[in-house]
Amino acid sequence: MRNIVTALLCTFALLTCGEAARAQYNKEYFYHMGRTFMMNDDYREAIRTLNTLLRFDADAYEGYFLRGIAKYNLDDLLGAEADFSLALSKNPVFTQAYTYRAITRSQLGSYDDALGDFAAAIELRPDLPYPYYYRGVTRLMNQQFAEAVEDFDRFLRQENKVPDAYINRGAAYLCMSDTLRAYENYDAAIRTNRENPEGYNCRGGLYLAQKRYAEAEADFDRAIG
């Protein structure tokens, strides 16, 4: 009798381990395929694949996170926000989920909620530069211009080759009527990447506002070129 029970237990264990191994393999496969579809900008197929992953494992927080990014890229901002929230409910210290939910909430115009998420991300990882950049953009849209400048300053101390950071900091200075520093930042954006038209466009617009027409025309020509 004991031998029969032992044999049954061994058979059950083999079957259970086999099912667990297959489930683990399936989860890894669907996660990998979801990432692959994302990298190929096939967001709808990524969502379908990640839905399958999440049926295997409802606690796979990275699956919710990736699905949120896919929905964001399909302009489903409410769906993206919900998925980032699900990711955070499974992993409350997931810095990227706070950052991306903040970006999504900023796009939805929920600036206070977005700033709360940025604060959480920065508290978890104060060494990461990009939460400061995106919080600066949110503060710029929320007309918190001095605070936006502080965030772009922090970002540029770590990442000084990003022309958009100079352009946005220039816009914040311009909103504070500091045209000299706006010019300095647009110049820095152009020096950082002379192939980026936005620096020329912004500086040309400022020249135009000051009736410096020849300089404005030259910048707009460079942007077009």
Stockholm file with secondary structure:
# STOCKHOLM 1.0

chainA/1-225         MRNIVTALLCTFALLTCGEAARAQYNKEYFYHMGRTFMMNDDYREAIRTLNTLLRFDADAYEGYFLRGIAKYNLDDLLGAEADFSLALSKNPVFTQAYTYRAITRSQLGSYDDALGDFAAAIELRPDLPYPYYYRGVTRLMNQQFAEAVEDFDRFLRQENKVPDAYINRGAAYLCMSDTLRAYENYDAAIRTNRENPEGYNCRGGLYLAQKRYAEAEADFDRAIG
#=GR chainA/1-225 SS CHHHHHHHHHHHHHHHHHHHHHHHHHHHHHHHHHHHHHHTTCHHHHHHHHHHHHHHCTTCHHHHHHHHHHHHHTTCHHHHHHHHHHHHHHCTTCHHHHHHHHHHHHHTTCHHHHHHHHHHHHHHCTTCSHHHHHHHHHHHHTTCHHHHHHHHHHHHHHCTTCHHHHHHHHHHHHHTTCHHHHHHHHHHHHHHCTTCHHHHHHHHHHHHHTTCHHHHHHHHHHHHC
#=GC SS_cons         CHHHHHHHHHHHHHHHHHHHHHHHHHHHHHHHHHHHHHHTTCHHHHHHHHHHHHHHCTTCHHHHHHHHHHHHHTTCHHHHHHHHHHHHHHCTTCHHHHHHHHHHHHHTTCHHHHHHHHHHHHHHCTTCSHHHHHHHHHHHHTTCHHHHHHHHHHHHHHCTTCHHHHHHHHHHHHHTTCHHHHHHHHHHHHHHCTTCHHHHHHHHHHHHHTTCHHHHHHHHHHHHC
//
